[in-house]
Amino acid sequence: MSNNIYLYILVMAVVTYLIRLIPLTLIRKEIKNTYVKSFLYYVPFVTLAVMTFPAILDATANHWAALGGFIVAVMLAYRGQSLFNVSVSACVSVFLIELMIY
């Protein structure tokens, strides 16, 4: 296959369109099954977590520092702290852990 960028863009557009079109054409009625509804409710959160977690562990030079920042962020978020407090605390904890390690 040649390096035709327009072909790649066209294939990507068709695949993206089909992924969005197929559920609209197959499911026309309201979903009443509580299991399916609860599953679909959590899909965006799970997708975000699956994409974010590996990036968190690869964001620093040391995996232990990243894990420490992640643990601090999870604990503060669980306690209901603001997003600003969680992010600043996680960054500071990663910085301090990396200072101790190196």
ROLUM-408094 format. One record per residue (C-alpha): residue in three letters; x, y, z. Coordinates in steps of 0.1 Angstrom, whole numbers, padded with zeros to 4 digits, always signed. Each point is the difference from the previous one (the first is absolute). Example, Ala and Ser with C-alpha at 12.3 -4.5 7.8 and 13.67 -1.06 7.14 Angstrom:
BEGIN
ALA+0123-0045+0078SER+0014+0034-0007
//
This chain:
BEGIN
MET+0000+0000+0000SER+0014+0034-0009ASN+0003+0029+0024ASN-0031+0017-0013ILE-0012+0021+0030TYR-0034+0007-0016LEU-0008-0037-0001TYR+0009-0004+0037ILE-0022+0030+0009LEU-0029-0014-0021VAL+0003-0035+0017MET+0001+0016+0034ALA-0030+0022-0007VAL-0020-0030-0013VAL+0008-0021+0031THR-0008+0028+0024TYR-0033+0007-0018LEU-0010-0037+0000ILE+0008-0003+0037ARG-0024+0029+0007LEU-0026-0010-0026ILE-0005-0037+0009PRO-0014+0005+0035LEU-0024+0027-0012THR-0014-0023-0027LEU-0001-0032+0021ILE-0014+0014+0032ARG-0031+0021-0006LYS-0020-0006+0031GLU+0008+0012+0035ILE+0023-0024+0019LYS-0020-0013+0030ASN+0024-0027+0013THR+0015+0013+0032TYR+0032-0020-0005VAL+0006+0014-0034LYS-0008+0035+0011SER+0024-0002+0029PHE+0027-0015-0022LEU-0004+0028-0026TYR+0000+0026+0028TYR+0035-0010+0011VAL+0016-0004-0034PRO+0013+0036-0003PHE+0016-0001+0034VAL+0016-0034-0006THR+0013+0012-0034LEU+0015+0031+0015ALA+0016-0020+0028VAL+0015-0025-0024MET+0015+0027-0021THR+0013+0021+0029PHE+0015-0026+0024PRO+0029-0011-0023ALA+0008+0036-0008ILE+0002+0008+0037LEU+0026-0027+0006ASP+0020+0010-0030ALA-0001+0038+0007THR+0031+0000+0023ALA+0035-0013-0001ASN-0008-0025+0028HIS-0030-0022+0002TRP+0000+0001+0038ALA-0003+0038+0000ALA-0029-0002-0024LEU-0017-0027+0021GLY+0005+0022+0031GLY-0016+0030-0017PHE-0028-0022-0012ILE-0007-0013+0035VAL+0000+0035+0014ALA-0024+0012-0027VAL-0024-0029+0005MET+0000+0005+0038LEU-0007+0037-0003ALA-0026-0004-0027TYR-0018-0027+0021ARG-0001+0025+0029GLY-0017+0026-0023GLN+0028+0025-0005SER-0002+0023-0030LEU+0017-0008-0032PHE+0026+0027+0005ASN+0009-0013+0034VAL+0003-0036-0013SER+0021+0009-0029VAL+0024+0023+0019SER+0004-0025+0028ALA+0007-0028-0025CYS+0026+0021-0018VAL+0017+0010+0033SER+0000-0036+0012VAL+0016-0012-0032PHE+0026+0028+0002LEU+0009-0009+0036ILE+0001-0037-0007GLU+0024+0006-0030LEU+0021+0022+0022MET+0004-0028+0026ILE+0007-0026-0026TYR+0026+0019-0020
//
